[in-house]
Amino acid sequence: MSAAIRRLVLRVHRLTGRRVLERLEELNRTQWLGRESLLRLQRARLQQVVAYAHRHVPYYRRVFEEAGFRPDDAPIDPEAWLRIPVLTKAIVRARFHDLMTTEPERRRELTEVRTSGSTGYPLVFMQDRGYRDSVTADIQRHLGWAGWRLGEPHAYIWGASFDASLQHSLRARLLDWTWNRCVTNAYLMTEDSMAALAGHVRRRRPRILFGYASSLQRFARFVRRQALQDISFDGVFSSAEVLFPDVRRLIEETFRCRVFDRYGSKDLGGIACECEAHAGVHVSAENNYVEILRDGRPCRPGEVGEIVVTNLNNLGMPFIRYGIGDYGAWKSAGECPCGRAAPMLEAVQGRIGDSFKTRDGRTVGSVFAGLLADPGIEQFQIVQKSLDLVVVRLVKRGEISPRTLDRIARALRTSLGEGVRVVYEYPEAIPVLPSGKHRAMFSDCE
């Protein structure tokens, strides 16, 4: 089916109430605004979010009043803004219902989402239709930076549920067909699955490959081992893990294209992405307001601090001044050669997990976090003690079903080897590192 017909199908997709294409057209226009015009647009959307939260979200009504913050004042007072306490995952769990909108119409369109918990704390939150459309559109906008056009084939190496219902599976297949994308399960990257992906690439010639850094690295090594010289792309997008220079180099040399580093999360959507100039990562200023703080104060360019984000789309459960758990730095002022004026991040740190080893010599990226998105799990840690032993530490929030434990063990054995023994421990808490950060996954194997 031609790309033109796919684009027509996507336009018919609007009959479901989705507005992805309208959002994509808007983002493709606003990305070329001048710096002041773009920031003016961002400030207006920020004002709308905080005003809505004050009217319809009980948590923020109380927090704003306690902080002496007046959401209806324009422009927003910077000092009053900094008095609003940073929202944490612990607060989201504890005040879940108070963080949801009380507006009846918007509440009816909310859907539940579970994050993978890459920092060791799985999170459940609610999203509205506008947020979903904006997240999808932002991904398509970024793919366009590598020359991809709507309706053209592209491939993903991404996480997929091991226990997806038939209905969910059929819906996912329909969406994959609609968007003309092929998805390979990053949790189950075997020689056979990578051979199947290589075969798909040869037949369909997807222009873009999108995936976790570790999964992209593994597929690149497979392609090299098999001497598949005809496997190439117009661009490769790395997301959800830190992209190290040697991994970038391997991927670029193998697939004969540039890598685009993309930074985002399920609870906030796309936060920033590298453009075709590869001079840093542009913040998606239309969708997120980003702060970088040290000791509660804004950092100077080049100074590493905590990344705090306010999402500008999800009114159903607003995340205002949300501490995502990563560290980064602003890039020094200056125009990007691409011509886009959005602020740029110089570096993003955090979410660095060890890879696991297998007895047959494979390296498996740390993509197991998605297995532990269960309401009974407060916090987790996966430790590979040896090639034959994995310890899964679970801090209970409630009862954890035997089915969940079986699913985790089954997925670990499928990825690491059927002979691997999986042992569960249930500590009261999992200590943090001396740095204060939590290590969700690591391997003791040499």
Secondary structure in CASP SS format (residue, H / E / C, confidence):
PFRMAT SS
TARGET T0000
AUTHOR 0000-0000-0000
METHOD secondary structure of the structure
MODEL  1
M C 1.00
S C 1.00
A H 1.00
A H 1.00
I H 1.00
R H 1.00
R H 1.00
L H 1.00
V H 1.00
L H 1.00
R H 1.00
V H 1.00
H H 1.00
R H 1.00
L H 1.00
T H 1.00
G C 1.00
R C 1.00
R C 1.00
V H 1.00
L H 1.00
E H 1.00
R H 1.00
L H 1.00
E H 1.00
E H 1.00
L H 1.00
N H 1.00
R H 1.00
T H 1.00
Q C 1.00
W C 1.00
L C 1.00
G C 1.00
R H 1.00
E H 1.00
S H 1.00
L H 1.00
L H 1.00
R H 1.00
L H 1.00
Q H 1.00
R H 1.00
A H 1.00
R H 1.00
L H 1.00
Q H 1.00
Q H 1.00
V H 1.00
V H 1.00
A H 1.00
Y H 1.00
A H 1.00
H H 1.00
R H 1.00
H H 1.00
V C 1.00
P H 1.00
Y H 1.00
Y H 1.00
R H 1.00
R H 1.00
V H 1.00
F H 1.00
E H 1.00
E H 1.00
A H 1.00
G C 1.00
F C 1.00
R C 1.00
P C 1.00
D C 1.00
D C 1.00
A C 1.00
P C 1.00
I C 1.00
D C 1.00
P H 1.00
E H 1.00
A H 1.00
W H 1.00
L H 1.00
R H 1.00
I C 1.00
P C 1.00
V C 1.00
L E 1.00
T C 1.00
K H 1.00
A H 1.00
I H 1.00
V H 1.00
R H 1.00
A H 1.00
R C 1.00
F C 1.00
H H 1.00
D H 1.00
L H 1.00
M C 1.00
T C 1.00
T C 1.00
E C 1.00
P H 1.00
E H 1.00
R H 1.00
R H 1.00
R H 1.00
E C 1.00
L C 1.00
T E 1.00
E E 1.00
V E 1.00
R E 1.00
T C 1.00
S C 1.00
G C 1.00
S C 1.00
T C 1.00
G C 1.00
Y C 1.00
P C 1.00
L C 1.00
V E 1.00
F E 1.00
M E 1.00
Q E 1.00
D C 1.00
R H 1.00
G H 1.00
Y H 1.00
R H 1.00
D H 1.00
S H 1.00
V H 1.00
T H 1.00
A H 1.00
D H 1.00
I H 1.00
Q H 1.00
R H 1.00
H H 1.00
L H 1.00
G H 1.00
W C 1.00
A C 1.00
G C 1.00
W C 1.00
R C 1.00
L C 1.00
G C 1.00
E C 1.00
P C 1.00
H E 1.00
A E 1.00
Y E 1.00
I E 1.00
W E 1.00
G C 1.00
A C 1.00
S C 1.00
F C 1.00
D C 1.00
A C 1.00
S C 1.00
L H 1.00
Q H 1.00
H H 1.00
S H 1.00
L H 1.00
R H 1.00
A H 1.00
R H 1.00
L H 1.00
L H 1.00
D H 1.00
W H 1.00
T H 1.00
W H 1.00
N C 1.00
R E 1.00
C E 1.00
V E 1.00
T E 1.00
N E 1.00
A H 1.00
Y H 1.00
L H 1.00
M C 1.00
T C 1.00
E H 1.00
D H 1.00
S H 1.00
M H 1.00
A H 1.00
A H 1.00
L H 1.00
A H 1.00
G H 1.00
H H 1.00
V H 1.00
R H 1.00
R H 1.00
R H 1.00
R C 1.00
P C 1.00
R C 1.00
I E 1.00
L E 1.00
F E 1.00
G E 1.00
Y E 1.00
A H 1.00
S H 1.00
S H 1.00
L H 1.00
Q H 1.00
R H 1.00
F H 1.00
A H 1.00
R H 1.00
F H 1.00
V H 1.00
R H 1.00
R H 1.00
Q C 1.00
A C 1.00
L C 1.00
Q C 1.00
D C 1.00
I C 1.00
S C 1.00
F C 1.00
D C 1.00
G E 1.00
V E 1.00
F E 1.00
S E 1.00
S E 1.00
A C 1.00
E C 1.00
V C 1.00
L C 1.00
F C 1.00
P H 1.00
D H 1.00
V H 1.00
R H 1.00
R H 1.00
L H 1.00
I H 1.00
E H 1.00
E H 1.00
T H 1.00
F H 1.00
R C 1.00
C C 1.00
R E 1.00
V E 1.00
F E 1.00
D E 1.00
R E 1.00
Y E 1.00
G E 1.00
S E 1.00
K C 1.00
D C 1.00
L C 1.00
G E 1.00
G E 1.00
I E 1.00
A E 1.00
C E 1.00
E E 1.00
C C 1.00
E C 1.00
A C 1.00
H C 1.00
A C 1.00
G C 1.00
V E 1.00
H E 1.00
V E 1.00
S C 1.00
A C 1.00
E C 1.00
N C 1.00
N E 1.00
Y E 1.00
V E 1.00
E E 1.00
I E 1.00
L E 1.00
R E 1.00
D C 1.00
G C 1.00
R E 1.00
P E 1.00
C C 1.00
R C 1.00
P C 1.00
G C 1.00
E C 1.00
V C 1.00
G E 1.00
E E 1.00
I E 1.00
V E 1.00
V E 1.00
T E 1.00
N E 1.00
L C 1.00
N C 1.00
N C 1.00
L C 1.00
G C 1.00
M C 1.00
P C 1.00
F C 1.00
I C 1.00
R C 1.00
Y E 1.00
G E 1.00
I E 1.00
G E 1.00
D E 1.00
Y E 1.00
G E 1.00
A E 1.00
W E 1.00
K C 1.00
S C 1.00
A C 1.00
G C 1.00
E C 1.00
C C 1.00
P C 1.00
C C 1.00
G C 1.00
R C 1.00
A C 1.00
A C 1.00
P C 1.00
M E 1.00
L E 1.00
E E 1.00
A E 1.00
V E 1.00
Q E 1.00
G C 1.00
R C 1.00
I C 1.00
G C 1.00
D C 1.00
S C 1.00
F E 1.00
K E 1.00
T C 1.00
R C 1.00
D C 1.00
G C 1.00
R C 1.00
T E 1.00
V E 1.00
G C 1.00
S C 1.00
V C 1.00
F H 1.00
A H 1.00
G H 1.00
L H 1.00
L H 1.00
A C 1.00
D C 1.00
P C 1.00
G C 1.00
I E 1.00
E E 1.00
Q E 1.00
F E 1.00
Q E 1.00
I E 1.00
V E 1.00
Q E 1.00
K E 1.00
S E 1.00
L C 1.00
D C 1.00
L E 1.00
V E 1.00
V E 1.00
V E 1.00
R E 1.00
L E 1.00
V E 1.00
K E 1.00
R C 1.00
G C 1.00
E C 1.00
I C 1.00
S C 1.00
P H 1.00
R H 1.00
T H 1.00
L H 1.00
D H 1.00
R H 1.00
I H 1.00
A H 1.00
R H 1.00
A H 1.00
L H 1.00
R H 1.00
T H 1.00
S H 1.00
L H 1.00
G C 1.00
E C 1.00
G C 1.00
V C 1.00
R E 1.00
V E 1.00
V E 1.00
Y E 1.00
E E 1.00
Y C 1.00
P C 1.00
E C 1.00
A C 1.00
I C 1.00
P C 1.00
V C 1.00
L C 1.00
P C 1.00
S C 1.00
G C 1.00
K C 1.00
H C 1.00
R C 1.00
A C 1.00
M E 1.00
F E 1.00
S E 1.00
D C 1.00
C C 1.00
E C 1.00
END
